[in-house]
Amino acid sequence: MSETVYSRKNPFPSTLTVNRQMTLEGSEKETRHFELSLVGSGLVYEVGDSLGVFPRNCPELADEIVKALHATGEELVPTPEAGVTRPLREALIRDYAIKDPSPQFVKLIAERAGDAAPTLNELLDPERKQDLDKYLYGVEVIDLLLDHPSVRVTPEEFVKTLRRLVPRLYSIASSQKLNPDSVHLTVAVVRYESNGRLRKGVASSFLADRASEPGSVQVFVHTAKGFRLPEDGNTPIIMVGPGTGVAPFRAYLQERKATGAKGKNWLFFGEQRREVDFLYQDEFEQHVADGHLTRFDTAFSRDQAQKVYVQHRMLENAAEIWKWLEEGAHFFVCGDASRMAKDVDHALHEIVAKQGGKTPEQAAEYIEALKKAKRYKRDVY
């Protein structure tokens, strides 16, 4: 009998073995360290890869939707898998994205509500897409159902307007050389209140609150060839990973230690407050004590009147960063794409221009050359 091959199409039913909150009381964040068992999976990962996690929706939210539809939850409905039907409640938990409204769902509500939803009908004009996006910002499927109680939709009509529930990708925070039977993740759990309701991130709250049953977390390895360590262990690396962006760099440090790589390692880590938000503090400080982490610079933005971020620490160390780059260092960034990665990129251009005595155009060429040589790598989301 051939061995089962696990993949995105056939995920491995993993068991969550460690679920530990790392942020302390007084933090504005809830960041957790998760460990998932890979025993019996045959799954192999490299540092820099991501783990795909198929989440399950919150049962309470599914129940609220069932109630708003005036259904029982037992009605059989089609699932995104061809030819497969399931009871409505189960399909809402397992198969469909039930938080963010799809355009088809918004259209169905507007059509059925008619004159009772004048704003919604006006906003569906293709030329008002921006206004519609603004109107729907922070609005969930349940809100639209509750705001239009006169609307009647059958369970089948309803699920046909929903998107498929897709896996979430998380940067792997461990080296398999050090953890042969498990994979680690660093996850910020999303919970907030809006319009008088508690909202939760689908996958992060699934892992934090609802994934306690053995074999209940369906996972696969997502290969990321573009975010690999340099092949030569003697090559220096500079890593910029604020918040949960530090995950792959925890893995990098484990890997380089396990392989005996002699290259210098420099980590920039940032968060809000040192006392309550310092992720993996003991581990990183141990790496420093061992001489394995050559340089470790931190930026805790809320610990002083003036906000300090990782890009500010980079600029303070501009001469040294330039020296490392000229020695052949690889430069890695992981984390928030919208602001942090742009600010870090801007700081890098400034460092190359000033320290290298280059014009802005020449600095841009230098950085473009780093990218082409696969020495400037980003894992941003």
C-alpha positions in Angstrom: 0.0 0.0 0.0 1.4 3.4 -1.0 2.0 6.0 1.7 -0.5 8.9 1.9 1.0 12.1 0.4 -0.4 15.1 2.2 -0.8 18.4 0.3 -3.1 21.4 0.0 -5.6 19.1 -1.8 -5.2 16.4 0.9 -4.2 18.2 4.1 -2.8 16.4 7.1 -5.0 16.2 10.2 -2.6 17.7 12.8 -2.9 18.0 16.5 -2.2 21.3 18.3 0.2 20.4 21.1 1.2 23.8 22.4 -1.0 26.9 22.6 0.8 29.6 24.6 0.1 33.3 24.9 3.4 35.2 24.7 2.1 38.8 25.3 1.6 39.6 28.9 -1.1 41.4 30.8 -1.2 45.1 29.8 -0.4 44.3 26.2 -2.8 45.6 23.5 -2.1 42.4 21.5 -2.7 38.7 22.0 0.2 37.0 20.3 0.4 33.2 20.7 3.0 30.5 20.0 1.5 27.4 18.5 3.1 24.0 18.0 1.5 21.4 15.7 2.4 17.7 15.5 3.7 16.3 12.2 4.1 12.8 13.5 3.1 10.3 10.8 2.6 13.1 8.2 5.8 12.7 6.2 5.6 16.5 5.7 8.9 18.2 5.2 9.5 21.9 5.4 12.4 24.3 5.0 12.9 27.5 7.0 11.3 30.3 5.0 8.3 28.1 4.1 4.8 28.7 5.3 2.2 26.4 6.9 -1.2 26.4 5.3 -4.0 26.0 7.9 -7.6 25.2 7.0 -9.6 27.0 9.7 -13.1 26.3 10.9 -15.6 29.1 11.5 -16.9 30.1 14.9 -20.0 27.9 15.7 -21.7 30.8 17.6 -21.5 32.9 14.4 -22.9 30.0 12.3 -25.7 29.7 14.8 -26.5 33.4 14.6 -26.6 33.2 10.8 -28.9 30.1 10.9 -31.2 32.1 13.2 -31.2 35.2 11.0 -32.1 33.0 8.0 -35.1 31.6 10.0 -33.6 28.1 9.3 -33.0 25.1 11.6 -29.4 24.4 10.5 -30.4 20.9 9.4 -31.3 21.9 5.8 -29.1 20.2 3.2 -27.1 22.6 1.1 -24.5 22.3 -1.6 -20.8 22.8 -0.7 -18.0 24.1 -2.9 -17.1 20.5 -3.6 -18.9 19.3 -6.6 -21.7 16.9 -5.7 -21.2 17.2 -1.9 -24.1 18.4 0.3 -24.1 19.0 4.0 -26.4 20.3 6.7 -26.5 24.1 6.6 -24.9 24.7 10.0 -22.0 22.3 9.3 -21.4 23.8 5.9 -21.2 27.3 7.5 -18.6 26.0 9.9 -16.5 24.0 7.5 -16.9 25.1 3.9 -17.8 28.8 3.5 -16.4 32.2 4.3 -19.2 33.6 6.5 -17.6 36.8 7.7 -16.9 39.2 4.8 -19.8 39.7 2.5 -19.2 38.7 -1.2 -20.5 41.1 -3.9 -23.1 38.4 -4.8 -24.4 38.3 -1.2 -24.6 42.2 -1.1 -26.5 42.2 -4.4 -28.9 39.5 -3.2 -29.7 41.5 0.0 -30.2 44.7 -2.0 -32.5 43.0 -4.5 -34.6 41.3 -1.9 -34.8 44.3 0.4 -35.7 46.6 -2.5 -36.9 50.0 -1.3 -36.1 49.0 2.3 -32.4 49.3 1.4 -32.1 52.5 -0.7 -28.5 53.2 0.3 -27.3 49.7 -0.6 -29.1 49.7 -4.0 -27.6 53.1 -4.9 -24.1 52.0 -3.9 -24.3 48.9 -6.2 -23.9 51.3 -9.1 -20.5 50.1 -10.6 -19.2 53.8 -10.6 -19.7 53.9 -6.8 -17.5 50.9 -6.0 -15.3 53.0 -3.6 -18.4 54.3 -1.7 -19.7 50.7 -1.5 -16.3 49.5 -0.1 -16.4 52.3 2.5 -20.0 51.4 3.5 -19.1 47.8 3.9 -15.8 48.4 5.8 -16.1 46.4 9.0 -19.5 45.1 8.0 -20.0 41.3 8.2 -22.5 39.0 6.6 -24.5 38.7 9.9 -24.8 42.5 10.1 -26.4 42.7 6.7 -28.8 39.9 7.6 -29.8 41.6 10.9 -30.0 45.0 9.3 -32.6 43.8 6.7 -34.9 41.5 8.8 -37.6 41.6 6.1 -35.4 39.8 3.6 -36.2 36.1 3.1 -33.5 33.9 1.6 -33.5 30.1 1.5 -30.4 28.3 2.9 -29.5 27.2 -0.6 -29.8 30.7 -2.1 -27.7 32.0 0.7 -24.8 29.6 0.5 -24.6 30.1 -3.3 -23.6 33.7 -2.7 -20.7 32.8 -0.3 -17.1 32.3 -1.1 -15.2 29.1 -0.3 -13.4 29.1 3.1 -9.7 29.1 2.1 -6.6 28.2 4.0 -4.5 30.8 5.8 -0.7 30.8 5.3 1.5 31.4 8.3 5.3 31.8 8.3 6.9 28.8 9.9 8.7 29.8 13.2 10.9 26.6 13.6 13.6 24.6 12.0 12.8 20.9 11.3 16.4 20.0 12.0 15.7 21.0 15.6 12.0 20.0 15.7 11.7 16.9 13.5 8.2 16.1 14.6 6.5 19.5 14.9 6.0 22.9 13.2 5.8 26.2 15.2 3.8 29.3 14.4 3.7 32.8 15.8 0.2 34.2 15.4 -1.5 37.5 16.5 -5.0 36.6 17.5 -7.5 39.1 16.0 -10.3 40.1 18.4 -12.0 43.5 18.4 -15.4 45.1 18.9 -17.3 47.0 16.2 -21.0 48.0 16.0 -21.5 46.6 19.5 -20.4 43.1 18.5 -17.2 41.1 19.3 -15.4 40.2 16.1 -12.8 37.5 15.7 -10.2 36.6 13.1 -11.3 33.3 11.5 -8.1 31.3 11.6 -6.3 33.0 14.5 -9.3 32.5 16.8 -9.8 28.9 15.5 -6.2 28.1 16.6 -6.5 30.0 19.9 -9.9 28.8 21.0 -11.3 25.9 19.0 -8.6 23.6 17.8 -8.2 21.4 20.9 -9.5 18.1 19.4 -6.7 15.7 18.3 -6.4 15.8 14.5 -8.6 18.9 14.1 -6.1 21.2 12.4 -5.8 20.4 8.6 -2.4 21.6 7.4 0.0 21.5 4.5 3.4 22.9 3.7 3.5 25.9 1.3 7.0 26.1 -0.2 8.5 29.5 -0.5 11.7 29.2 -2.6 12.1 33.0 -2.7 12.6 33.3 1.1 15.5 30.9 1.7 18.6 31.3 3.7 21.8 31.8 1.7 23.3 28.4 0.7 26.7 29.3 2.0 26.5 29.2 5.8 29.4 31.8 6.0 27.2 34.5 4.5 26.1 37.2 6.9 22.4 37.9 7.2 20.4 40.9 8.4 16.8 40.2 9.4 14.1 42.8 10.0 11.0 41.2 11.6 8.8 43.3 13.9 5.8 41.7 15.6 4.8 38.3 14.2 7.2 39.0 11.3 9.9 37.6 13.6 8.6 34.1 13.1 10.8 33.0 10.1 13.9 34.6 11.7 13.4 32.4 14.9 13.5 29.5 12.4 16.5 30.9 10.6 18.5 31.2 13.9 17.5 27.6 14.9 18.6 26.4 11.4 21.9 28.2 11.4 22.7 26.9 14.8 21.7 23.3 13.9 23.9 23.4 10.8 26.8 25.1 12.5 26.7 28.0 10.0 29.5 30.5 10.8 27.9 33.5 9.1 27.1 36.6 11.3 23.4 37.1 12.2 21.8 40.5 12.9 18.2 40.7 14.0 16.0 43.9 14.2 12.8 43.3 16.2 10.1 45.7 17.1 6.9 45.8 19.1 4.9 48.2 21.3 6.2 47.6 24.8 9.3 45.8 26.0 7.7 44.6 29.3 4.7 42.9 27.7 5.3 42.5 24.0 8.8 41.1 23.8 8.2 37.9 21.8 10.8 35.0 22.4 12.9 37.4 24.6 14.6 34.5 26.5 15.5 32.6 23.3 16.9 35.6 21.5 18.9 36.8 24.5 20.3 33.3 24.8 21.4 33.4 21.1 23.1 36.7 22.0 24.8 35.2 25.0 25.9 32.2 22.9 27.4 34.5 20.3 25.1 33.0 17.7 23.1 36.3 17.3 25.9 38.7 16.5 23.7 41.8 16.8 20.2 42.3 18.2 18.5 45.7 17.9 15.0 46.3 19.3 12.5 49.1 18.8 9.6 49.3 21.3 7.5 52.1 19.9 5.4 53.0 22.9 8.1 53.0 25.6 9.0 56.6 25.0 7.2 59.8 23.9 8.6 59.6 20.4 7.6 56.4 18.6 10.6 54.4 17.6 10.3 51.7 14.9 12.7 49.2 13.3 13.5 51.5 10.4 14.8 54.1 12.9 17.1 51.5 14.5 18.4 50.7 10.9 19.2 54.4 10.3 21.0 54.6 13.6 23.2 51.7 12.5 23.5 52.8 8.9 27.3 52.6 8.7 27.4 49.1 10.1 24.5 47.9 7.8 26.4 49.3 4.8 29.5 47.5 5.9 27.6 44.2 6.2 26.0 44.6 2.8 29.4 45.3 1.2 30.6 42.1 2.9 27.9 40.2 1.0 25.1 40.1 3.6 21.6 39.0 2.6 18.9 41.3 3.8 15.5 39.9 4.8 12.2 41.6 5.8 9.1 39.9 7.1 5.8 41.4 8.3 3.3 44.1 7.4 3.4 45.1 3.8 1.3 48.3 4.0 3.6 50.4 6.2 6.5 48.6 7.8 8.0 47.0 4.6 7.8 50.3 2.8 9.4 52.2 5.6 12.2 49.7 5.9 12.8 49.8 2.1 12.9 53.6 2.2 15.5 53.4 5.1 17.5 50.9 3.1 17.6 53.3 0.1 18.7 56.1 2.4 21.5 54.0 4.0 22.9 52.9 0.6 22.8 56.5 -0.8 24.4 58.1 2.2 26.9 55.5 3.3 27.8 54.5 -0.3 28.0 58.1 -1.5 25.4 57.4 -4.2 22.7 59.5 -5.8 19.1 58.3 -5.2 19.2 56.7 -8.7 22.4 54.8 -8.0 21.1 53.7 -4.6 18.0 52.3 -6.4 20.2 50.5 -8.9 22.3 49.0 -6.0 19.2 47.7 -4.3 17.8 46.4 -7.6 21.0 44.5 -8.0 20.6 43.0 -4.5 17.2 41.8 -5.5 18.4 40.2 -8.7 21.2 38.5 -6.8 18.5 37.2 -4.4 20.2 39.1 -1.5 17.2 41.2 -0.7 14.2 39.0 0.1 10.8 39.9 1.5 7.9 37.9 3.0 5.2 40.6 3.5 1.5 40.4 3.9 
